[in-house]
Amino acid sequence: MAPQPLALRRIDIPFTQRPIKHTPIVDRPDGTSLIPGLSDLHTHTTLGVIFESAQLIDVKECKTVDALIEKLKEYRDRTIIVACNVDTNAIPILTREALDQVSSDVPVLLFDPSYHGGWLNTKAMQSIAEAAKSSEGKFVGHLDEHGHWTEQYLYFCLSLVGQTLGEERLTQGILHWLADQLRHGTVRIHEMDIGDMFSLRCLVNAREEWDRRLPDLPFPVKELYAPPAVVMALETEPYLKIKVRRYFNMGPIRLKLYADGAIGSRTACLTRPYVGEDRAGILVNTPENLRDLLATLPEIGGIAIHAIGDKGIKKALEMAELAYWLRRLPTRIEHFEISGDHSILDASRDSVQGVSIQPPFIKDIGNYHSRLGDRVNQINPVAKILDLGIPVNFGTDDIAADYPAPRMIQALSQAVCHPVEEHRIPLEVAVSIAATHEFYRDDDGLDVGSLVVVDSAVLAAMRERVLTLAEAKAGIRQVIYHGYDVKDLVRILRG
């Protein structure tokens, strides 16, 4: 497709109406308010698109294996069957033999609610086991003889789904996903987990297609993080490496590491065991692992370390200090859910670039009580981290649930209305954390930038309670991206 000139009328934003860092909300007499365009600095562009393109099946209502199998049989006409939200309390055990009853001819993949574990039928298991052979010993996870997988086998599952769907379908899916993010006020994105080279190529393709359709506007995905295997594989494709460096990070690709797992799969690493169990989670990486890794890795632009349990967080902070002193690498701590002693973060402030919190996880406090007991009250202590003077970012960790949806708008209300009072923050602070604040004067003297026009009544409600996704969606009146109405841009991206 030939480049299209963006023959659209730009919107002038008067200086007096520009949200700024210390006044991030501007109320207007027409019953609307202006807030800056929002940043989602922990999301999964390609992962979400893979699931959306695969028409992910939600099976949370299935409470028995038989009910699950019968539901999945309805989708036998597909080239691949992918399902999520298996109720692991009602269905604690699944086997590939059971999933073979759904189909033995096409791959069947199921994911638990944490996406840190799942189940495969024989067809999928054979493909994924073969793909994992070349990386044996280089990742953490387990695939047993019954088709149950954990942790970083996720990458191989996603690769199988993505390649089954095809490059063109996923490239267009990324553009549609970005259009939906813009519609919902998210204008700046960090891709937190490019799991394989196939997904990376699709994202590069999407960036080039964006440039053809909207040559005057910046691509919303600003930074890429990838696991060690992808960082190493990128070294074998120098032309793709140059594109990644030019298109996204303004420098080398960034590294994504895991210190531990997830609470839902009981793999987040804790100092005390889970309620009613002997196990206390797993450590995926340690400072010793990182030292060896940095000795072999090529140049990288920084590190993001997934850390959820208090012991996992402690190890992540030790890794951040090591990365800083060995290679002066900026390090972000992702999630930081069960933090325990906050003094360990204060002691690491020189080596930690910031903490990335995902407010949507706050809703899981009730579900996690059976696993954590009173420790659930430590989840996402945003106010305490801010009190230490540590920079905080917000992200949705969005994959596919409720897609497409205004998750960042809802996330702000979740941070403001945290069920633990001492962790709550004012709405103005929440908006400032998520804001891009990217206004500037163009050559014609117009104020351009990105902002969201929100119903003032919806903002008022966000101070009192967590918004539903429907309320958040209805509350968005208009989104302006670098001076242009997003409705016009969506038409071009979906054209």
Residue pairs with C-beta under 8 A, 6 or more apart in sequence:
1 209
1 212
1 213
2 212
3 211
3 212
3 213
3 215
4 212
4 213
4 214
4 215
4 492
5 215
6 214
6 215
6 216
6 217
6 484
6 492
8 484
8 485
8 488
10 446
10 448
10 483
10 484
11 480
11 483
11 484
11 485
12 446
12 447
12 483
13 439
13 446
13 447
13 448
13 449
13 451
13 480
13 483
14 447
15 447
17 26
17 28
17 34
18 26
18 34
18 439
18 447
18 449
18 451
19 25
19 26
19 34
19 35
19 36
19 431
19 435
19 437
19 451
20 437
21 432
21 435
21 437
22 432
23 428
24 35
24 36
24 428
24 431
24 432
24 435
25 33
25 34
25 35
25 427
25 428
25 431
25 459
26 33
26 34
26 35
27 33
27 456
28 34
28 456
31 455
31 456
31 457
32 453
32 454
32 455
32 456
32 477
33 453
33 454
33 455
33 456
33 459
34 451
34 452
34 453
34 454
35 185
35 431
35 435
35 451
35 452
35 454
35 459
36 431
36 435
36 436
36 437
36 438
36 449
36 450
36 451
36 452
37 185
37 186
37 187
37 188
37 435
37 436
37 438
37 449
37 450
37 451
37 452
37 479
37 480
37 481
38 185
38 186
38 187
38 188
38 408
38 409
38 434
38 435
38 436
38 452
39 186
39 187
39 188
39 189
39 190
39 393
39 394
39 434
39 435
39 436
40 181
40 186
40 188
40 189
40 190
40 394
40 395
40 396
40 398
40 407
40 408
40 434
41 188
41 189
41 190
41 356
41 393
41 394
41 395
42 190
42 192
42 334
42 356
42 358
42 393
42 394
42 395
42 396
42 397
43 189
43 190
43 191
43 192
43 395
43 396
43 397
43 398
44 191
44 192
44 193
44 397
44 398
44 399
45 174
45 177
45 178
45 189
45 191
45 203
45 221
46 158
46 162
46 170
46 174
46 191
46 194
46 195
46 199
46 200
46 202
46 203
47 158
47 193
47 195
47 199
47 399
47 400
48 177
48 398
48 399
48 400
48 403
49 170
49 173
49 174
49 176
49 177
49 202
50 158
50 161
50 162
50 165
50 170
50 173
50 199
51 82
51 84
51 161
51 399
51 400
51 403
52 173
52 177
52 400
52 403
53 165
53 169
53 170
53 173
54 80
54 82
54 161
54 165
55 78
55 82
56 82
56 83
56 84
56 400
57 71
57 72
57 75
57 81
57 82
57 83
57 84
58 83
58 84
58 85
58 401
59 68
59 71
59 72
59 83
59 84
59 85
59 86
59 87
59 110
60 85
60 86
60 87
60 113
62 68
62 71
62 86
62 87
62 90
62 91
63 87
63 90
63 91
64 90
64 91
65 91
65 94
65 98
68 86
68 91
68 94
69 98
69 99
69 101
69 102
72 81
72 83
72 99
72 102
72 108
73 101
73 102
75 81
76 102
76 103
76 106
78 106
79 106
79 164
79 165
80 106
80 107
80 108
80 109
80 160
80 161
80 164
80 165
81 102
81 103
81 106
81 107
81 108
81 109
82 109
82 110
82 111
82 161
83 108
83 109
83 110
83 111
84 110
84 111
84 113
84 115
84 400
84 401
85 111
85 112
85 113
85 401
86 94
86 110
86 111
86 112
86 113
86 118
86 119
88 112
88 113
88 264
94 110
94 119
94 146
94 147
94 148
95 119
95 146
95 147
95 148
96 119
96 120
96 121
96 122
96 125
96 146
96 147
97 122
97 146
99 108
99 110
99 119
99 120
99 121
99 122
99 147
100 121
100 122
102 108
102 121
103 121
103 123
104 121
104 122
104 123
105 123
106 123
107 120
107 121
107 123
107 124
107 127
107 160
107 161
107 164
108 120
108 121
108 123
108 124
109 118
109 119
109 120
109 124
109 157
109 160
109 161
110 118
110 119
110 120
111 117
111 118
111 157
112 118
112 264
112 265
113 264
114 261
114 262
114 263
114 264
114 265
115 154
115 262
115 399
116 150
116 151
116 154
116 261
116 262
116 264
116 265
116 267
117 148
117 149
117 150
117 151
117 265
117 267
118 148
118 149
118 154
118 157
119 147
119 148
119 149
120 128
120 143
120 147
120 149
120 157
121 147
122 147
124 147
124 157
124 160
125 143
125 147
127 160
128 143
128 149
128 153
128 156
128 157
128 160
129 143
131 156
131 159
131 160
132 139
132 143
132 153
132 156
135 229
138 228
138 229
139 151
139 152
139 153
139 155
139 227
139 229
140 151
140 152
140 258
140 282
140 284
140 285
141 149
141 150
141 151
141 152
141 153
141 154
142 148
142 149
142 150
142 151
142 153
143 149
143 150
143 153
149 157
150 261
150 265
150 267
151 258
151 261
151 267
151 282
151 284
152 227
152 258
152 284
154 195
155 195
155 196
155 227
155 229
158 195
158 196
158 199
159 195
159 196
159 198
159 199
162 170
162 196
162 198
162 199
162 202
163 198
167 198
167 201
167 202
167 205
170 199
170 202
171 202
171 205
171 206
171 209
172 209
174 202
174 203
174 205
174 206
175 206
175 209
175 210
175 213
175 493
175 494
176 493
176 494
177 403
177 404
178 189
178 206
178 210
178 220
178 221
178 493
179 489
179 490
179 493
179 494
180 403
180 404
181 187
181 189
181 220
181 404
182 220
182 479
182 481
182 486
182 489
182 490
183 404
183 476
183 479
183 486
183 487
183 490
184 404
184 405
184 406
184 407
184 408
184 409
184 472
184 473
184 476
184 479
185 406
185 408
185 409
185 452
185 476
185 479
186 220
186 407
186 408
187 220
187 436
187 450
187 479
187 481
188 220
188 222
188 436
188 438
188 450
189 220
189 221
189 222
190 221
190 222
190 223
190 224
190 225
190 395
191 203
191 221
191 223
191 224
191 225
191 248
192 225
192 256
192 304
192 334
192 395
192 397
193 225
193 226
193 227
193 256
194 200
194 203
194 224
194 225
194 226
194 230
195 226
195 227
195 230
196 229
196 230
197 230
197 233
197 234
197 237
197 240
200 224
200 226
200 230
200 234
200 240
200 244
201 240
203 221
203 224
204 240
204 243
204 244
204 247
207 219
207 221
207 243
207 247
207 248
210 217
210 219
210 493
211 219
213 492
213 493
213 495
214 489
214 492
214 493
217 481
217 482
217 484
217 489
218 482
219 247
219 248
221 248
222 248
222 249
223 248
223 249
223 254
224 244
224 248
224 249
224 253
224 254
225 253
225 254
225 255
225 256
225 304
226 234
226 253
226 254
226 255
226 256
227 255
227 256
227 257
228 255
228 257
228 293
228 297
230 253
231 253
231 255
231 297
231 298
231 300
232 296
232 297
232 298
234 240
234 241
234 244
234 253
235 241
235 298
241 253
244 253
245 251
245 252
245 253
249 301
251 301
252 298
252 299
252 300
252 301
253 300
253 301
254 300
254 301
254 302
254 303
254 304
255 297
255 300
255 302
255 303
255 304
256 303
256 304
256 306
257 284
257 285
257 290
257 303
257 304
257 305
257 306
257 319
258 284
258 285
258 305
258 306
259 269
259 283
259 284
259 285
259 305
259 306
259 307
259 312
259 313
259 315
259 316
259 319
260 267
260 268
260 269
260 281
260 282
260 283
260 284
260 306
260 307
260 308
260 309
260 311
260 312
260 315
261 267
261 268
261 269
261 281
261 282
261 284
261 308
262 268
262 308
263 308
263 309
263 337
263 338
263 364
263 368
263 371
263 372
264 364
264 367
266 274
266 277
266 279
266 281
266 371
267 281
267 282
268 281
268 308
268 309
268 312
268 337
268 338
269 280
269 281
269 282
269 283
269 308
269 309
269 311
269 312
269 315
270 280
270 281
270 309
270 310
270 311
270 312
270 338
270 372
270 375
271 280
271 309
271 310
271 311
271 340
272 280
272 375
273 279
273 280
274 280
274 281
274 371
274 372
275 370
275 371
275 372
275 373
280 309
280 311
281 309
281 311
281 312
283 311
283 312
283 315
285 293
285 305
285 315
285 319
286 315
286 318
286 319
287 315
287 318
287 319
287 322
290 319
290 322
290 323
291 322
291 326
294 322
294 323
294 326
294 327
300 329
301 329
302 329
302 330
302 331
302 332
302 353
303 319
303 320
303 323
303 329
303 330
303 331
303 332
304 331
304 332
304 333
304 334
304 356
305 316
305 319
305 320
305 331
305 332
305 333
305 334
306 316
306 334
306 335
307 313
307 315
307 316
307 317
307 333
307 334
307 335
307 336
308 335
308 336
308 337
308 338
309 337
309 338
310 338
310 339
310 340
310 341
310 378
313 333
313 336
313 338
313 339
313 340
313 344
313 345
314 340
314 344
316 333
317 333
317 344
317 345
317 347
317 348
317 351
317 352
319 331
320 331
320 333
320 348
320 351
320 352
321 348
321 351
323 329
323 331
323 351
324 330
324 331
324 350
324 351
325 351
330 353
331 351
331 352
331 353
332 352
332 353
332 354
332 355
332 356
332 393
333 345
333 352
333 354
333 355
333 356
334 356
334 395
335 356
335 357
335 358
335 361
335 397
336 345
336 355
336 356
336 357
336 380
336 385
337 361
337 378
337 379
337 380
338 372
338 375
338 378
338 379
339 345
339 378
339 381
339 384
339 385
340 378
342 381
342 384
342 385
342 388
345 352
345 355
345 385
345 388
345 390
346 388
346 390
349 388
349 389
349 390
352 390
353 391
354 390
354 391
354 392
354 393
355 385
355 390
355 391
355 392
355 393
356 392
356 393
356 394
356 395
357 380
357 382
357 385
357 392
357 393
357 394
357 395
357 415
358 380
358 394
358 395
358 396
358 397
358 411
359 380
359 382
359 394
359 396
359 411
359 412
359 414
359 415
360 396
360 397
360 398
360 407
360 410
360 411
360 414
361 379
361 380
361 397
362 379
362 380
362 414
362 415
362 418
362 419
363 414
363 466
364 379
365 376
365 377
365 379
365 419
365 420
368 376
368 379
369 376
377 420
379 420
380 415
380 418
380 423
381 420
381 422
381 423
382 392
382 415
382 418
382 423
382 425
383 422
383 423
383 424
383 425
384 422
384 423
385 392
386 392
386 425
386 429
392 433
393 433
394 408
394 411
394 412
394 415
394 430
394 433
394 434
396 407
396 408
396 411
398 407
402 469
405 469
405 472
405 473
406 469
406 472
406 473
406 476
407 469
408 434
409 452
409 454
409 467
409 472
409 475
409 476
410 466
410 467
410 468
410 469
410 472
411 434
412 427
412 430
412 431
412 434
412 462
413 461
413 462
413 465
413 466
413 467
413 472
414 466
415 424
415 425
415 430
415 433
416 424
416 425
416 426
416 427
416 430
416 462
416 463
417 424
417 462
417 463
417 464
417 465
417 466
418 424
418 425
427 459
427 462
427 463
436 449
436 450
438 449
438 450
438 482
439 447
439 448
439 449
440 447
440 448
440 449
441 447
441 448
442 448
442 483
446 483
448 482
448 483
449 480
449 482
449 483
450 479
450 480
450 481
450 482
451 479
451 480
452 476
452 478
452 479
452 480
453 476
453 477
453 478
453 479
453 480
454 475
454 476
454 477
455 474
455 475
455 476
455 477
457 475
458 467
458 471
458 472
458 474
458 475
459 475
461 467
461 471
467 475
478 485
478 486
478 487
479 485
479 486
480 486
481 489
